[in-house]
């Protein structure tokens, strides 16, 4: 039996194909890619994405048990976090962060969350959130008196979760 400690959950983001572009004078700016070489930059921490549905219990006159009405399920926001290493990404992370600031609230990304077992990924366990709206950016900050590396985070509002196309049936 595999140990639980061998599992890793990593996230990658890519600009959505149905994205918002801004005209800045003569140039058009689209949300930046977070890449290392030709591979997507991997965010080491993922939180959120819980799926919940609101419930209303209605007690009709004389009944001892309620009628339960349920709202459609909702997916919570997802936050991806990474250690800030400006040399890790093409053009530097600071360049991507500087560009992504203007897309908070209007930029869409495809967020893929992958589960690894001893460094191997199994596509059937991936979660993919298409057209996730970027709703938050936590700038890199750190404590100069600490040896801990600084981190930055991106938060996405989610509308749906799907199985990646490689394994969809």
Secondary structure, 3 states (H helix, E strand, C coil): CCCHHHEEEEEEEEECCCCCEEEECCEEEECCCCEECCEECCECEEEECCEECCEEEECCCCCCCCEEEECCCEECCEEEEEECCCCCCCCCHHHHHHHHHHHCCCCEEEEEEEEEECCEECHHHCEEEEEEEEEEEEEEECCCCCCCCCEEEEEEECCCCECCCCCCC
